[in-house]
């Protein structure tokens, strides 16, 4: 997991994951994209990840990180057509 509270995680902390080649683990998962609400498999995988963390010691699920083999190779971020709508969809505001 990322050290410290979420509020303390800044871009430099995320960049260090890439620089130090921090691999996915029981408490850390990278996703390139947000789950597609129209794709059942995408939703199923997201729910499996969340359930896994909930049934263990917790964890961090980081979106916008390209890690094809479980090790981050790029941090492209998320390209969102409507960021406000996406925040509403996730209940973030």
PLY file of the C-alpha trace (Angstrom):
ply
format ascii 1.0
element vertex 93
property float x
property float y
property float z
element edge 92
property int vertex1
property int vertex2
end_header
0.00 0.00 0.00
0.98 3.59 -0.35
2.46 5.00 2.84
0.36 7.48 4.75
-3.12 8.87 4.19
-4.55 9.50 0.75
-4.29 13.26 1.26
-0.50 12.88 1.55
-0.13 11.13 -1.82
1.16 13.61 -4.37
2.36 13.29 -7.98
5.93 12.71 -6.76
4.81 9.66 -4.73
3.11 8.19 -7.80
6.17 8.95 -9.95
8.37 7.08 -7.44
6.32 3.93 -8.07
7.41 4.12 -11.71
11.01 5.17 -10.99
11.47 2.37 -8.44
9.59 -0.23 -10.55
7.24 -1.03 -7.67
5.34 -4.12 -8.77
1.73 -4.97 -8.05
1.24 -6.91 -4.85
-1.46 -8.10 -2.48
-1.99 -4.47 -1.50
-1.28 -2.60 -4.73
-2.99 -2.85 -8.11
-2.49 -0.72 -11.23
-5.15 -0.10 -13.86
-4.67 1.77 -17.12
-8.35 2.74 -17.41
-11.44 3.06 -15.27
-13.87 0.17 -15.56
-16.34 0.61 -18.39
-19.86 0.63 -16.92
-21.19 -0.97 -20.12
-18.71 -3.87 -20.08
-19.64 -6.67 -17.67
-16.14 -8.18 -17.66
-14.57 -4.82 -16.85
-16.98 -4.34 -13.95
-16.44 -7.91 -12.76
-12.65 -7.46 -12.66
-12.98 -4.16 -10.76
-15.30 -5.73 -8.19
-12.96 -8.71 -7.79
-10.05 -6.34 -7.06
-12.06 -4.36 -4.52
-13.38 -7.53 -2.87
-9.87 -8.95 -2.65
-8.62 -5.85 -0.83
-11.69 -5.79 1.43
-11.17 -9.42 2.44
-7.48 -8.94 3.19
-5.51 -6.13 4.78
-6.74 -3.44 2.41
-4.89 -1.98 -0.53
-4.56 0.73 -3.13
-6.08 0.57 -6.60
-4.41 3.16 -8.81
-5.95 4.15 -12.13
-4.14 5.85 -15.00
-0.99 3.74 -14.67
0.14 1.47 -17.49
1.56 -1.75 -16.01
1.08 -4.55 -18.59
3.14 -7.07 -16.59
2.35 -5.75 -13.12
5.22 -3.24 -13.08
4.49 0.38 -14.03
6.01 1.48 -17.34
4.14 4.77 -17.83
1.74 7.11 -16.07
-0.49 8.43 -18.84
-3.28 9.40 -16.44
-6.92 9.20 -17.42
-8.42 10.80 -20.51
-11.96 11.68 -19.48
-14.52 13.20 -21.78
-16.43 14.69 -18.86
-14.47 14.61 -15.58
-17.38 16.06 -13.57
-19.74 13.34 -14.78
-17.14 10.70 -13.91
-16.78 12.08 -10.38
-20.54 11.99 -9.98
-20.65 8.41 -11.30
-18.17 7.33 -8.64
-19.89 9.34 -5.91
-16.76 11.40 -5.31
-18.57 14.70 -4.91
0 1
1 2
2 3
3 4
4 5
5 6
6 7
7 8
8 9
9 10
10 11
11 12
12 13
13 14
14 15
15 16
16 17
17 18
18 19
19 20
20 21
21 22
22 23
23 24
24 25
25 26
26 27
27 28
28 29
29 30
30 31
31 32
32 33
33 34
34 35
35 36
36 37
37 38
38 39
39 40
40 41
41 42
42 43
43 44
44 45
45 46
46 47
47 48
48 49
49 50
50 51
51 52
52 53
53 54
54 55
55 56
56 57
57 58
58 59
59 60
60 61
61 62
62 63
63 64
64 65
65 66
66 67
67 68
68 69
69 70
70 71
71 72
72 73
73 74
74 75
75 76
76 77
77 78
78 79
79 80
80 81
81 82
82 83
83 84
84 85
85 86
86 87
87 88
88 89
89 90
90 91
91 92
